[in-house]
Amino acid sequence: QVQLVESGGGLVQAGGSLSLSCAASGIIFSSDVMGWYRQAPGKQRELVATITSRARTNYADSAKGRFTISRDNAKNTVNLRMNSLKPEDTAVYYCNVERVGPFGMNYWGKGTLVTVSS
């Protein structure tokens, strides 16, 4: 129903910046919440940031003040601007669409790797 493709990952030095983009195909509803999650080796997948179609945002404490999430409803894209990157930000970053429903349905992209060198 929904397909998500991430792009923009790569290698960056600590203190640098990187922008990630996610393109969604299929139908995205105004009630859908889009966001970014990440998973580092040996760790659980964790929320980074989410955004509604009305541009209401939510950030993990680790991302506050450094990352900015944005969404283009017309293009069905969601971006993540990451500044002041730290080695602990190294992870596979996944685009996510959360759809309201009895099962709390989630759609995921395949991920894009971000590596931050010290």
N, C-alpha and C positions, 0 to 999 in steps of 0.2 A: 504493500500500500504506500509506504513512505520509504524512499531511499535517500541516504545521506552520504555525501562524499566530502571528506576533509582534505584540506591542502594547507601548505605553508610551514609545515614542520621542517626542522633542520638543526644544524649545529650552531650554537651561539655562545659567546663568552659571557661569563658572569658579569652582570651589570648592563648587559645589552638588552635589546628589544627584539620582539618577533611578533608577527601577526598571523593568526590562523583564520581560515575561512571554511565555512561549511555550506554546501549547496544542497538544498532539498528538492527532490522531485516527488511528484504526487500531490495530494491535497493536504495543505496545512491549514488547519482551522484557527480562527482567531482565539479560541480557548486553549490551543496548544501552547505549552511552555517549551521553549528551546533553550539549550544550554550546552555547557562543556563540562566534561568529567575527565579525570586522568587516572592512570594507574602506573605506579612505579614498580619495578621488579620486587617481588616478595611482599607487596602491599595490596590492600584492598582498593578497589576503584572508589574514588572520592569525587564529590562535587567540587567544581571550581567556580562556576557562575551560571546563573539562569536568567532568562529574560522573557517577559510576556509580550504579546503583540502590542500592548499599550506602553511598552518600554519600562515596565516595572522590573527592577533588577534585584538579584540576590547574589551575594558573594561569600565564598568561604573566607574565614578569617585570614588565611594565608595569602589570599588574593587581593584583599581589600587594600586600596591605595596604590596598587601596582598594576592590576589588570582591569581592562575595560571591555565589557561585552556590549555588542550592538546588534541590531536586527533590522533587516529590510524586508518588510512584509510583502511588498510588491515583487521582489526578486526571490523570496523564500530563501534568504541567506542569513546566516548568523556569523559574526566575527568575534574574535577575541584578540585584543591588543594586550600584549604582555610587555611590561617594562621592568627594569631593575631585576632582571632574571637572576635566580640563584641556582646553584647546583642541585638543590633539593627540588627544584621545579622539573627536573629531568623525569620524563614519563611519556607514555603514549597518551595522547589527548584524543578523546572521543566526542564527537558531536551527538547530541541527544534531542529527541523530541518526545515529550511526555503528553500523552493523550488522556483526557478525562474518560473514565469508564470504570466498570466494576472490577476490572483486573489491573487497573493502573498501568495500562499498556505503555511500553517504551520502545522507541526505535533507536537504533544505534548505527553509527558509521563504523568503518573498519579501523579507524584511528590513524593518527599521524604522529610520528616520533619527534619529540623535542629533547635535544640533548644540550645541557648547559655545562660548559667546561669551567673549571676553577682557575 
